[in-house]
Amino acid sequence: MLLLGIDTSGKTASAALFDSDKELFLAQSTVYTQKTHSQVIMPMVKDVMAQAGKELSDLGGIAAANGPGSYTGLRIGVAAVKALSFGLGVKCCGVSTLLGLACNNLAYKGHICAIMKARGELVYTCTYKSDGYCVEQVTEEQIISQDELAEFLALNVKEAMLCGDGAADFYNTYASPAFIIAPPQGRLQSAAGVCLAGISKKLSEPGQLEVSYLQKVKAEKDLDNKKL
């Protein structure tokens, strides 16, 4: 099956085309951009398909990073995937951004802790265990303080690879021989990780694809504050 992956959850915009039968990436593109993801993601998708010599009609499924991450970025990516899915009559799935990050580094054997910046000292995080070929989730996805994460890792994980846009800050703050940091090519979100995570997901109708923020959006917070 040809699976198109899209990630717009952070500063990077990324698209990748994966042949799950051959276990081969036919094309992929990632850019660290200051532009709005809506300006770059669809041209990037068209370019990836063209580079692979494939048509959108060849797709067997589409996977999108559906959170956590940038509110605006996530909405853009999920909307793009839903539009493509509806238009092509192809099913799709949402993939945790944290799981995608872990899959970027699945060649590492051991614990992988994905860390993404949230707000202030808070981070989105989840810990996985990799056997070098697939990853298994060992904690819940959560938004916690860096201190809480450091305490958890110290008490429960002997050694861990750190990845995500919050990994470098965490690594520098809590210097420990138990932590190693993912190389630059595996540290930030990418559609390649989304594809690798997406191949084990059940594809569904586009109407079922939703964003998972892990925290309330501003409108919800404002509404809650008015109720107090």
GIRABEL-V86248 format. One record per residue. N is the residue number from 1. RES is the residue in three letters. SS is DSSP state (a for helix, b for strand, c for the rest). PSI is psi in radians with two decimals (none if undefined). Layout:
BEGIN
n=N res=RES ss=SS psi=PSI
n=N res=RES ss=SS psi=PSI
END
This chain:
BEGIN
n=1 res=MET ss=c psi=2.44
n=2 res=LEU ss=b psi=2.10
n=3 res=LEU ss=b psi=2.15
n=4 res=LEU ss=b psi=2.27
n=5 res=GLY ss=b psi=2.47
n=6 res=ILE ss=b psi=2.35
n=7 res=ASP ss=b psi=2.08
n=8 res=THR ss=c psi=0.52
n=9 res=SER ss=c psi=-0.21
n=10 res=GLY ss=c psi=-2.62
n=11 res=LYS ss=c psi=-0.41
n=12 res=THR ss=b psi=2.52
n=13 res=ALA ss=b psi=2.32
n=14 res=SER ss=b psi=2.51
n=15 res=ALA ss=b psi=2.51
n=16 res=ALA ss=b psi=2.61
n=17 res=LEU ss=b psi=2.09
n=18 res=PHE ss=b psi=2.28
n=19 res=ASP ss=b psi=1.80
n=20 res=SER ss=c psi=-0.45
n=21 res=ASP ss=c psi=-0.70
n=22 res=LYS ss=c psi=-0.12
n=23 res=GLU ss=c psi=0.96
n=24 res=LEU ss=b psi=2.30
n=25 res=PHE ss=b psi=2.07
n=26 res=LEU ss=b psi=-0.53
n=27 res=ALA ss=b psi=2.62
n=28 res=GLN ss=b psi=2.66
n=29 res=SER ss=b psi=2.34
n=30 res=THR ss=b psi=2.36
n=31 res=VAL ss=b psi=2.35
n=32 res=TYR ss=b psi=1.90
n=33 res=THR ss=c psi=2.60
n=34 res=GLN ss=c psi=-0.10
n=35 res=LYS ss=c psi=2.80
n=36 res=THR ss=c psi=2.37
n=37 res=HIS ss=a psi=-0.49
n=38 res=SER ss=a psi=-0.39
n=39 res=GLN ss=a psi=-0.40
n=40 res=VAL ss=a psi=-0.44
n=41 res=ILE ss=a psi=-0.73
n=42 res=MET ss=a psi=-0.72
n=43 res=PRO ss=a psi=-0.61
n=44 res=MET ss=a psi=-0.73
n=45 res=VAL ss=a psi=-0.80
n=46 res=LYS ss=a psi=-0.69
n=47 res=ASP ss=a psi=-0.73
n=48 res=VAL ss=a psi=-0.76
n=49 res=MET ss=a psi=-0.73
n=50 res=ALA ss=a psi=-0.74
n=51 res=GLN ss=a psi=-0.59
n=52 res=ALA ss=a psi=-0.13
n=53 res=GLY ss=c psi=0.55
n=54 res=LYS ss=c psi=2.78
n=55 res=GLU ss=c psi=2.71
n=56 res=LEU ss=a psi=-0.52
n=57 res=SER ss=a psi=-0.23
n=58 res=ASP ss=a psi=-0.22
n=59 res=LEU ss=c psi=2.46
n=60 res=GLY ss=c psi=-0.25
n=61 res=GLY ss=b psi=2.87
n=62 res=ILE ss=b psi=2.37
n=63 res=ALA ss=b psi=2.44
n=64 res=ALA ss=b psi=2.45
n=65 res=ALA ss=b psi=2.09
n=66 res=ASN ss=c psi=0.32
n=67 res=GLY ss=c psi=2.80
n=68 res=PRO ss=c psi=3.08
n=69 res=GLY ss=c psi=-2.79
n=70 res=SER ss=c psi=2.22
n=71 res=TYR ss=a psi=-0.93
n=72 res=THR ss=a psi=-0.80
n=73 res=GLY ss=a psi=-0.79
n=74 res=LEU ss=a psi=-0.76
n=75 res=ARG ss=a psi=-0.69
n=76 res=ILE ss=a psi=-0.83
n=77 res=GLY ss=a psi=-0.79
n=78 res=VAL ss=a psi=-0.70
n=79 res=ALA ss=a psi=-0.70
n=80 res=ALA ss=a psi=-0.76
n=81 res=VAL ss=a psi=-0.72
n=82 res=LYS ss=a psi=-0.70
n=83 res=ALA ss=a psi=-0.78
n=84 res=LEU ss=a psi=-0.76
n=85 res=SER ss=a psi=-0.80
n=86 res=PHE ss=a psi=-0.81
n=87 res=GLY ss=a psi=-0.62
n=88 res=LEU ss=a psi=-0.23
n=89 res=GLY ss=c psi=0.59
n=90 res=VAL ss=c psi=2.46
n=91 res=LYS ss=c psi=2.85
n=92 res=CYS ss=b psi=3.09
n=93 res=CYS ss=b psi=2.74
n=94 res=GLY ss=b psi=2.49
n=95 res=VAL ss=b psi=2.29
n=96 res=SER ss=c psi=2.30
n=97 res=THR ss=a psi=-0.65
n=98 res=LEU ss=a psi=-0.70
n=99 res=LEU ss=a psi=-0.70
n=100 res=GLY ss=a psi=-0.71
n=101 res=LEU ss=a psi=-0.75
n=102 res=ALA ss=a psi=-0.72
n=103 res=CYS ss=a psi=-0.44
n=104 res=ASN ss=a psi=-0.41
n=105 res=ASN ss=c psi=0.45
n=106 res=LEU ss=c psi=-0.24
n=107 res=ALA ss=c psi=-0.34
n=108 res=TYR ss=c psi=2.27
n=109 res=LYS ss=b psi=1.98
n=110 res=GLY ss=b psi=-2.85
n=111 res=HIS ss=b psi=2.41
n=112 res=ILE ss=b psi=2.15
n=113 res=CYS ss=b psi=1.99
n=114 res=ALA ss=b psi=2.26
n=115 res=ILE ss=b psi=2.09
n=116 res=MET ss=b psi=2.47
n=117 res=LYS ss=b psi=2.37
n=118 res=ALA ss=c psi=-1.73
n=119 res=ARG ss=c psi=2.52
n=120 res=GLY ss=c psi=-2.22
n=121 res=GLU ss=c psi=0.11
n=122 res=LEU ss=b psi=2.62
n=123 res=VAL ss=b psi=2.61
n=124 res=TYR ss=b psi=2.39
n=125 res=THR ss=b psi=2.72
n=126 res=CYS ss=b psi=2.50
n=127 res=THR ss=b psi=2.42
n=128 res=TYR ss=b psi=2.88
n=129 res=LYS ss=b psi=2.27
n=130 res=SER ss=b psi=2.46
n=131 res=ASP ss=b psi=0.18
n=132 res=GLY ss=c psi=-0.15
n=133 res=TYR ss=c psi=-0.57
n=134 res=CYS ss=c psi=2.81
n=135 res=VAL ss=b psi=2.57
n=136 res=GLU ss=b psi=2.27
n=137 res=GLN ss=b psi=2.28
n=138 res=VAL ss=c psi=-0.18
n=139 res=THR ss=c psi=2.91
n=140 res=GLU ss=c psi=2.64
n=141 res=GLU ss=c psi=2.36
n=142 res=GLN ss=b psi=2.86
n=143 res=ILE ss=b psi=1.98
n=144 res=ILE ss=b psi=3.00
n=145 res=SER ss=b psi=2.76
n=146 res=GLN ss=a psi=-0.63
n=147 res=ASP ss=a psi=-0.73
n=148 res=GLU ss=a psi=-0.71
n=149 res=LEU ss=a psi=-0.76
n=150 res=ALA ss=a psi=-0.72
n=151 res=GLU ss=a psi=-0.75
n=152 res=PHE ss=a psi=-0.83
n=153 res=LEU ss=a psi=-0.69
n=154 res=ALA ss=a psi=-0.62
n=155 res=LEU ss=a psi=-0.41
n=156 res=ASN ss=a psi=-0.32
n=157 res=VAL ss=c psi=2.16
n=158 res=LYS ss=c psi=-0.70
n=159 res=GLU ss=c psi=2.50
n=160 res=ALA ss=b psi=2.50
n=161 res=MET ss=b psi=2.33
n=162 res=LEU ss=b psi=2.34
n=163 res=CYS ss=b psi=2.89
n=164 res=GLY ss=c psi=2.90
n=165 res=ASP ss=c psi=-0.16
n=166 res=GLY ss=c psi=0.01
n=167 res=ALA ss=a psi=-0.76
n=168 res=ALA ss=a psi=-0.80
n=169 res=ASP ss=a psi=-0.76
n=170 res=PHE ss=a psi=-0.77
n=171 res=TYR ss=a psi=-0.73
n=172 res=ASN ss=a psi=-0.56
n=173 res=THR ss=a psi=-0.70
n=174 res=TYR ss=c psi=1.02
n=175 res=ALA ss=c psi=2.18
n=176 res=SER ss=c psi=2.46
n=177 res=PRO ss=c psi=-0.21
n=178 res=ALA ss=c psi=-0.23
n=179 res=PHE ss=b psi=2.39
n=180 res=ILE ss=b psi=2.66
n=181 res=ILE ss=b psi=2.44
n=182 res=ALA ss=c psi=2.59
n=183 res=PRO ss=c psi=2.81
n=184 res=PRO ss=a psi=-0.68
n=185 res=GLN ss=a psi=-0.26
n=186 res=GLY ss=a psi=0.11
n=187 res=ARG ss=a psi=-0.61
n=188 res=LEU ss=c psi=2.86
n=189 res=GLN ss=c psi=2.54
n=190 res=SER ss=c psi=2.69
n=191 res=ALA ss=a psi=-0.38
n=192 res=ALA ss=a psi=-0.79
n=193 res=GLY ss=a psi=-0.64
n=194 res=VAL ss=a psi=-0.75
n=195 res=CYS ss=a psi=-0.81
n=196 res=LEU ss=a psi=-0.62
n=197 res=ALA ss=a psi=-0.59
n=198 res=GLY ss=a psi=-0.44
n=199 res=ILE ss=c psi=-0.34
n=200 res=SER ss=c psi=0.04
n=201 res=LYS ss=c psi=2.61
n=202 res=LYS ss=c psi=2.19
n=203 res=LEU ss=c psi=2.53
n=204 res=SER ss=b psi=3.10
n=205 res=GLU ss=c psi=2.58
n=206 res=PRO ss=a psi=-0.48
n=207 res=GLY ss=a psi=-0.31
n=208 res=GLN ss=a psi=-0.16
n=209 res=LEU ss=c psi=2.14
n=210 res=GLU ss=c psi=2.83
n=211 res=VAL ss=c psi=2.46
n=212 res=SER ss=c psi=1.85
n=213 res=TYR ss=c psi=-0.47
n=214 res=LEU ss=c psi=-0.12
n=215 res=GLN ss=c psi=2.77
n=216 res=LYS ss=c psi=2.47
n=217 res=VAL ss=c psi=2.90
n=218 res=LYS ss=a psi=-0.74
n=219 res=ALA ss=a psi=-0.69
n=220 res=GLU ss=a psi=-0.69
n=221 res=LYS ss=a psi=-0.75
n=222 res=ASP ss=a psi=-0.69
n=223 res=LEU ss=a psi=-0.72
n=224 res=ASP ss=a psi=-0.71
n=225 res=ASN ss=a psi=-0.61
n=226 res=LYS ss=a psi=-0.50
n=227 res=LYS ss=a psi=-0.34
n=228 res=LEU ss=c psi=none
END
